[in-house]
Amino acid sequence: MTLIRRIAVVGIMTLSANSAYAYNKSAGSSHCDKPIFTDFQPAPNKYLQSFNEFSVLASANTTAASIEATVSSGSNKYHFTHKELKIEPQKSGRFEVSGKLPRPLEHGFARVSFTAHSKPGCEHTEGYLLRIQ
């Protein structure tokens, strides 16, 4: 009887160890370093007389072809793909991203947001508000 119990305990422990290894392996493979956006221009929450140009720095792990920007103000919404943005690589490996609206926004609030990924399935979106007087 004790031999059967020992075999059962060893079998259960082996199955538990395999399950823990499989869980840990899958958790490690889903890790991703998302792109980081910094140095927003104009600065977040700033009061402006008019607004028509913007820029941001994207981290070095960003895939340049995935960068997009959106500017929303009331019923106006402008979407920029990487082809419509000016994307300049920096010596540090980061990307300076800039864009220009077709016409200036002059009153109300505007939301500027950026989206990019560093690898498929590892996407990040960040945005901020501006007040236009």
N, C-alpha and C positions, 0 to 999 in steps of 0.2 A: 504494500500500500504506500509506503513512503517513497519508493522508487517512482511510482506513478505521479505522486504529488510533486516530486522534484522535477520531473520531466515537464509537468504542466506549468510550474512556476518559471522554469527556464524558457519555455515556449512563449509565455505571456510577456516576460521581460524582453525577449528578442523582438516580438511584435511591437512593443512599446518603444523600444530603441529605434526601430525602423521608421515608425510613425513620427517620432521626434526629429529624426534626421531629415525626412522628407519635408516636414513643416519648415524647418530651419533653412533648408536649401531653397525652397520656393520663396520664402520671405526675403532672402538675400538677393535673389535674381530680380525681384520687383523694385529694388532700390533705384532711385533715380535722382540725379542732380538737376533740379529745375533751373531754367534760365533766371537770372536776376536782373532787374531793371533799376538803374540809379541815375542820379543827376538829371532829373526832369526839368525841362525848360519849356515854358515858364514854370516856375516853382509851384507845387501844389498849394491850393487854397489862396492863391494870389489874386489881388484885385487888379484888373487891367482896363485900359480905355478901349482897346480893341484886340482881337486875337486872330492871327492868321498863320503863325509858324510855331512849330513845336520840335523838340528833340529829346533824346534819352540815350543813355549808355546801356548796352546789353552785355551781359557777361560773356567771357570767352567760350564757354561751353554751348552757346546759342548757335543753332543752325540758321545761318543768315537768310536762307531761302524760305524760312518759316515765319519770319517776322511780319506782323500785320499791325496796323494802327486803326483806331476808330475814334472819331470826334463826333459827339452828339450834343446838340443844343436845340432844345424844343423839338420842332418837327424836322429840323435839319440833321442829317446823319451822313457823315463822310467816312467811307471805308477805304483804306490804303493797303494794297498788297505790297510784298517786297519789291515788286517791279516799279511801283509808284513812289516808293520811299527812296531817299538817298541813304545808302548804307556804306559807311567807310570803316574798314578795319583799322584798328589802332595798334601801335607797337606792343601794347600790353596784351593783345589778343582779343580785347573787347571790341565791340562794334558801336560806332556812333551812328545813330539812326535819326534822320530828320525828315520833316515833311512840311508842305505848305498847302493851306486851304485854297480853293478856287477864288473865294472872296472872303474878306474879313468878317468875323462875327462881332457885333457891336453892343448887344444888350443881353442881359440874362446870365444864365449859368451854362458852362460847357463841361462835359466829361470827356477826358482824354484817356484812352486805354490802349495798352499794348499786349499782344499775344505772341508767343513764340514757343518752340520746343527745342530741347537739346538732343533728343532722340525720340523716335516714335513712341507715343504713349507717355511721354514725360513733358507735359505742356504746362505753361504758367501764364496767367493773365493778371495784369496789374493796371490800375488806373487811378485817376485823381480828378478833383473838381477845380474849376476856375470860375471866378465871378467877373463878368464883363459889364462895366458901367456905361 
